[in-house]
Amino acid sequence: MNMNPLHQLMNPRSIATVGAGNNPMKMGTLQALSIIKDGYNGKFYPIHPREETVIGHKAYHSVFDLPEVPDLAILIVPTDQVVPLLDDFGKLGTKYAVIITGGFKERGHQGKKLEDELLKIADTYGIRFLGPNCIGIINSQISLNMTVFPHPAKPGSLGLASQSGTYVTQTLSYLRRKGIRFSKAISVGNEANIDIIDALEYLGEDPDTKAIGLYIEGISDGRRFIDVAQKITPHKPVLAQYVGGSTAGARAGMSHTGSMAGPDILYEGIFRQAGIIRVDSIEDLYDHGWALATQPGLRGKRIGVVTNSGGPGSAIANSCDAGGLDVPLFSEKLQAELKKHIPSHAASINPVDMTFDLDAQVLSVVVPETVMKSGEVDGVILHGIMSTGYLRDKYPHIRELLGGVSLEMVLNRFPPDFTRAVSLPEKYKMPLIVSSFLDREDNYTSAYQDNDIPVFDGPEKAARAMLAMLQYKNIKERPAIGQPVLPEKSPVAAAILNQAMEKGQKSLDEYTAKKFLAAYDIPITGEKLAYAVDEAVQYAVSLGFPVAVKACSAEILHKTEKGLVFLNQKNEEDVRCSFTSIQAATAEETPVLISRMVSGVREFIAGTAEYPGFGPCVLFGLGGIFAEAMQDVTFRAAPLSIAESKEMLTDLKSQALLQSFRGMPEPDHMAIAGILQKLSFIVCLHPEISEIDVNPIIISDSAPIVADALIVLTNQQ
Amino acid sequence: MNMNPLHQLMNPRSIATVGAGNNPMKMGTLQALSIIKDGYNGKFYPIHPREETVIGHKAYHSVFDLPEVPDLAILIVPTDQVVPLLDDFGKLGTKYAVIITGGFKERGHQGKKLEDELLKIADTYGIRFLGPNCIGIINSQISLNMTVFPHPAKPGSLGLASQSGTYVTQTLSYLRRKGIRFSKAISVGNEANIDIIDALEYLGEDPDTKAIGLYIEGISDGRRFIDVAQKITPHKPVLAQYVGGSTAGARAGMSHTGSMAGPDILYEGIFRQAGIIRVDSIEDLYDHGWALATQPGLRGKRIGVVTNSGGPGSAIANSCDAGGLDVPLFSEKLQAELKKHIPSHAASINPVDMTFDLDAQVLSVVVPETVMKSGEVDGVILHGIMSTGYLRDKYPHIRELLGGVSLEMVLNRFPPDFTRAVSLPEKYKMPLIVSSFLDREDNYTSAYQDNDIPVFDGPEKAARAMLAMLQYKNIKERPAIGQPVLPEKSPVAAAILNQAMEKGQKSLDEYTAKKFLAAYDIPITGEKLAYAVDEAVQYAVSLGFPVAVKACSAEILHKTEKGLVFLNQKNEEDVRCSFTSIQAATAEETPVLISRMVSGVREFIAGTAEYPGFGPCVLFGLGGIFAEAMQDVTFRAAPLSIAESKEMLTDLKSQALLQSFRGMPEPDHMAIAGILQKLSFIVCLHPEISEIDVNPIIISDSAPIVADALIVLTNQQ
């Protein structure tokens, strides 16, 4: 087994750093300080050309002066020094490096060349490295923090792999305030050698990481990304933020880490295929990741909402409901039980609204526990618990009334026992998410946070984190993806392509394209190609009226717009007439396709296209004349298992059209999925194809039938 | 002019409070403490049955012992004492009250009766009051805070009216950390006497309030809400969060303030009609409200992004782009100018990414000012500026290197002059929004906040606040709404309704319904009603083939499903055949409607319905068989000006169908808007109508034509 290089890189017994000195305003020094001050127990060797000691450690003048071969080298030096230094470490025998220095691929052509040199040296010596242009890593299990901001927190359970160093280090104090703690965090920079997919795989294998967050500006090996993620997501949640989907987003990413971005809607489909929960902001990446990393999984959709505040209760209920969670009305029995503990005017229905009430024990323990015990919910959201936060705030108002008792004494008069409150999720094996407008100044906020119960500063945030848990429940429970097994290449199909390529065609005509698809058992309309008007009539009669009459030539695109398509031809005269007008409008010898009309008002489109970084991808969407108005499409990377193909159907917003609808039967989902899967196989088996456009697929009764198709060939021959 | 009661209520020269004592754990005391400790300068009279002094103020044993008639009474007493106490204050001559006490409408029937009594007493004495079941008000201009949490902040410019007291008081410390300050905040509770619309109107008139936030669980007078908001929104931004749109949300609201909620999509339309910016969370209500309250308005869509951090830069660019703002590539000239000031490896394209760089002056002044001055942007988002926040955090790491210099001294070595940084928005009359992961511990965060420049703790949050500013720009610039002027009632239409009602009909048949609409010049299909087959054929010939042949009876609903509609009948036989089958399938005398077929593939629906709290509303949406699959509809409250009607068209997601599309011309927007406006007039002129369903409106070339209609009558006669 090829072990993931990060297992070694993240756990060095010794580190040599080049670029640290004794000037606290220098990046190298700031990063080295984090290593030696944040608790790392391994050996630390600063390399400095002149200094004798660096931040209290004996310094070595060159790589070759080191007393041992360090497990890991960290380079924080001017760009031109990176290549020779890595060569030195290679000679010495160091196998892992983190290259903080920037100025490579992200700076264009010159930088790209330098990055290639770096890669060559690494290959020569078998070095695996992170970066360049990254901020390093945090491994909280061994207290190793090589980033610029301090990370004094105890180990956490959220793993992060990020194409931005900012989210590994500049957010550390922000995360501390939120009570969110990393297990491991990895800044991948330009990903010259170790990429974000390696980081994802490593975090998937890391037992201390319970959920994984990804910050993505672009993926360069989409297929491997999906394969790696699909192995992880059935047992460990993965969340991702993708910011390369807009023009400005892609431009920003390119100048940042030189990453190639793709259309947002493609990534949306890829994330679904991979079983990854997509988020829209870095806050959600951290928050939802933290909820998933710390809380028992949701086993159902029923949420109990417990508050002392009507507005937040309504907001939580509304957000849960709108996102697909239920906030069920509590049974009479449960309400009666609750009423024993809450004020007489309080609401017991769910949300439980105790109204402004300072009995923290009832709000934090008695009510949530009664609700959890009832069997009527699968998770609880709690808003409004507070104690010392309010007292601190209010103390200047009440000091006199308390006879001048000190704030300290006031706070100590209320030493709650948090044991039961924080043990509820484990005890009842269901998630508890807390919302509070009070920060760690409040002892409830800090107690929950310090015991791995998420506290978010807004009721909707708590609800949305619970919705992320619901998303993960659905991902965990989705049918096994399965391994797509490519069929044999069809000799008929191969012959069709060969012939077209020999003729130098850029595409297949409709008739041939459908014959090609039929060779893989994709259902197409019954049809024949006519070269003369009598032949056309004879075919129409044999197929049965009504028929479609269309010009059929690889040279003619946009047939409909050119008036070369006649649908619903009801009799012989119709066919004669349309045949004649097609021949008149085109070169006389243009063959004419006579197809059986497929009746059905529900139309879909399918197709394939190449995307940089993802190879051939399959598209499925709403068809018909509304297709372009609705833009209701979804993507997956080929090849597809049947489970993956079926899941594409659930992505469409126009779900109603995929159910029984206005007296029409439910379309055959398996048959549609079959078409999508076969398209995915075809583009893998025949790399000569650059694009397939199947439009429309008409649902006739319940059966999908391909009524038109275009196959475009690559230009490379 | 009937003055808004809140002008007086919010500015009392003297306050009497019943319910405050000397026990600091009681609501009444906590609230009274806020009044006397937070700087209110007026007279304060506690009323207490036994105490001689209350929190240091002389107490009065009863209302009638007061030394003067207080401007305002605050009641924080058990529910059963509220009515007699208000009566006492009425007798004394007090004209304004805030009733904190709950236990009224929100507790069901009994409570509602008590609330009615309260109203009667208020009417008797001409008292105007807030509540019951509210938390009171904050008027920061006179340092009056009667809520439970302290409000020591200096006056701000964001006004809030809330159906939840939580958002007026329990968030005060949270808002302080965010640097957000209220001008006025009003908790409206059950709105028995003064409602959230009065509060909105008052805040609209208040010169200290620059933007208004509304937290809404339900609106009971929709028409007045719209009228009041429409007067404010062209010159002052109004934002709203609505949480009553889901089952659980509505249930929670009902138990909270007894408010009646309506479907989410209705409120969505009402907010658009009113020119209100809708937000989805309380954080956005505060954040976006604060940006709008403090920043110069956006004059265009071009945003400059300035950061020292690639990831946040990409995220900001992506969020801006996705929401409709431009992040334009900077000109060569501007880039050259910027390159003079930023590190050589930094990106100058926009986003400007200085990379990790601690030169705060360049990041906070030089670069943003260069960008603002350039004429290439209309607003700037700045991420990553920091100084003392990082130093505080890093100090334990660098203390030794600094030779043990104290933290205080380190912080004081960097006393930046913020003057230029915080003056940029005013100087260049464009918004500046800052994103930082550092809280007020950082001197930049606090300096920006204290100078009314918003700082949000996430790059996407800064971008989304800028998008709210873009929304407001669009609202400010939308065509003047105008006053809808109802036409004369049509005698033809009135006669049709009278006749139907005399006959006891519940609805009009299609023919009559369309005649009714035609009486208001709504374009309908050419058609005639046939009672015999020859007559049918004759009409078809005179209208011209193809025609539609349909059963026409007020008794028959769902004609299509019953097989009583024959479209596209092409000749005399077709008509004979369909006429005969209709007569066979129904009672023989059922009249048959012969209509000219309208050709056109684009179909829309329109209609009217009654919604509690909003009266008659107009609906417009995508039609055809996809209508129910797409659910693409929008609402407005009747009557509509032509500008309001036209704006409905822009709400549809299927915008492409309202433009020129696949060779078809652009539909006549004015004609569609005309139909919507006429429908809105009809329901106002004829209250006997409970529902109109116009489906479909077919776009023929560019003209909208009503092809089918149903008019349902109210059951009240």
Interface residues (C-beta under 8 A of the other chain):
Chain A: N22 N23 P24 M25 M27 T29 L30 L33 S34 K37 I55 G56 T79 G102 G103 R107 I135 V148 F149 P150 S162 Q163 S164 G165 T166 Y167 Q170 T171 L172 S173 Y174 R177 Y215 E217 Q241 V243 G244 G245 S246 T247 A248 G249 R251 A252 G253 S255 H256 T257 D264 D280 S281 I282 E283 V305 S309 G310 G311 P312 G313 S314 A315 A317 N318 S319 C320 D321 A322 D326 V327 L329 H345 A347 I349 N350 P351 D353 T355 F356 L358 G384 G389 Y390 D393 K394 P396 H397 I398 E400 L401 L402 F437 L438 D439 E441 D457 G458 P459 E460 K461 E561 V601 I625 F626 E628 A629 M630 K653 S654 Q655 A656 L657 F661 R662 G663
Chain B: N22 N23 P24 M25 M27 T29 L30 L33 S34 K37 I55 G56 T79 G102 G103 R107 I135 V148 F149 P150 S162 Q163 S164 G165 T166 Y167 Q170 T171 L172 S173 Y174 R177 Y215 E217 Q241 V243 G244 G245 S246 T247 A248 G249 R251 A252 G253 S255 H256 T257 D264 D280 S281 I282 E283 V305 S309 G310 G311 P312 G313 S314 A315 A317 N318 S319 C320 D321 A322 D326 V327 L329 H345 A347 I349 N350 P351 D353 T355 F356 L358 G384 G389 Y390 D393 K394 P396 H397 I398 E400 L401 L402 F437 L438 D439 E441 D457 G458 P459 E460 K461 E561 V601 I625 F626 E628 A629 M630 K653 S654 Q655 A656 L657 F661 R662 G663
